Amino acid sequence: MIYLDNSATTKPDESVVRSYTKVATDFFANPSSIHIAGGEVEKLVSESRKQIASLLGIHEKEVFFTSGGTESNNMAIQGIAYAHQKRGNHIITSAIEHPSVLGTCQQLEREGFQVTYLPVNETGKISIDDLKNAMREETILVTLMHVNNEIGSIQPIEQVADVLKEWPAAHFHVDHVQGFGKVSLPYSHEGIDLMTISGHKIHGLKGTGLLLKRRGVTVKPLFYGGGQQDTLRPGTENPAGAVSLAKAMRLALEQQRNYPSVGSLNRTLRDRLKEIPNIQINSPDDAIANILNFSVLKFKPEVLIHALGEEGIMVSTKSACSSKQNEPSHVLLACGFDTNDTAAAIRVSMHMNQSKEDIDTFLTVLYEKIKNIEELMG
Ligand SMILES: Cc1ncc(COP(=O)(O)O)c(C=O)c1O
């Protein structure tokens, strides 16, 4: 199989799976139990937390284990909204966020919060001036993704964090799910209060993730229960998940050195796709290297995705969680693309060790399939 859908999920690294299995099998005691076996497991969880904190240059008390990106985004957005609603009820986000952010913001709007959805330009970027104009005294949260999961546009997170330093009531949450292990952020930046990371996007396991929360930032918990994780995320911890996530994160940061080689594959893809008639590249030139979105105009993407799948090549349309809904991509529409072109979009997303052979085979098969389908259509 040539797997080119790494923004939807990645193949777990074998050593990560081995760590998971070892901990799940040999260290199954409850980390909150006070007996010796519980203490050993507790140590594994706290060691994992320390390792993650040291990888990111932050304090271990700022690391909270969750079930993944969707949960962390909900914890951050709802958590800030409910904790600070006496101070203000205004939230700023962008029009191209992941559904776990947009859906949460829409629910908060139904509850009386006001949400500004910043527009993006044709390259999928917000403008700092738009952000400055949208800021109000009542703004309690700005939540933005670092890297867009459909087109790979990269937001100016550090610039936003610098702007927000002047607005002490406004918290800043970054959805770093697609950026981690590809484009670094200053994790200890004083202007960034909360950050989301997901394990299964970085060759870790599904059901693992993180919310990073700067010390001193108050967030209302979504769940109530035992006192685990400082009562912010109670419930019996997932020690195997924690150990495996720390390992996946370390490996992902090591693999980041391969970014230039993925950049070169991206250039090959762009150059060769441009030679095929009726192909429009939708990702901006300065997008993240591992994601390339393009439309084969007048083609239904499902037909091509199915035809490629028959040859063992996996690509996708938009984000996996909304790809079964037959609607044009909200991301491409927000960038100003025509509705028909938007409906024809295909996303190739590579991992950091993708080979040139994979990309060459993909291009050859894509070319053949387009030709065959065109001949059939007459
Ligand atoms: C940018 C972004 N944020 C959040 C998520 C949700 O992460 P998870 O699948 O871990 O819930 C995704 C998943 O596609 C994503 O791409």
The ligand as a MOL file (V3000), in Angstrom:
LIG
                    3D

  0  0  0     0  0            999 V3000
M  V30 BEGIN CTAB
M  V30 COUNTS 16 16 0 0 0
M  V30 BEGIN ATOM
M  V30 1 C -6.0820 20.4960 12.8480 0
M  V30 2 C -6.7690 19.3880 13.5940 0
M  V30 3 N -7.2400 19.6270 14.8150 0
M  V30 4 C -7.8450 18.6680 15.5340 0
M  V30 5 C -8.0090 17.3940 15.0350 0
M  V30 6 C -8.6960 16.3490 15.8680 0
M  V30 7 O -7.7460 15.4450 16.3810 0
M  V30 8 P -8.1770 13.9750 16.8680 0
M  V30 9 O -8.4020 13.1620 15.6320 0
M  V30 10 O -7.0130 13.5090 17.6810 0
M  V30 11 O -9.4170 14.1230 17.6850 0
M  V30 12 C -7.5400 17.1070 13.7530 0
M  V30 13 C -7.7410 15.7610 13.1500 0
M  V30 14 O -7.8330 15.6360 11.9470 0
M  V30 15 C -6.8900 18.1270 13.0090 0
M  V30 16 O -6.4100 17.9090 11.7840 0
M  V30 END ATOM
M  V30 BEGIN BOND
M  V30 1 1 1 2
M  V30 2 1 2 3
M  V30 3 2 2 15
M  V30 4 2 3 4
M  V30 5 1 4 5
M  V30 6 1 5 6
M  V30 7 2 5 12
M  V30 8 1 6 7
M  V30 9 1 7 8
M  V30 10 2 8 9
M  V30 11 1 8 10
M  V30 12 1 8 11
M  V30 13 1 12 13
M  V30 14 1 12 15
M  V30 15 2 13 14
M  V30 16 1 15 16
M  V30 END BOND
M  V30 END CTAB
M  END
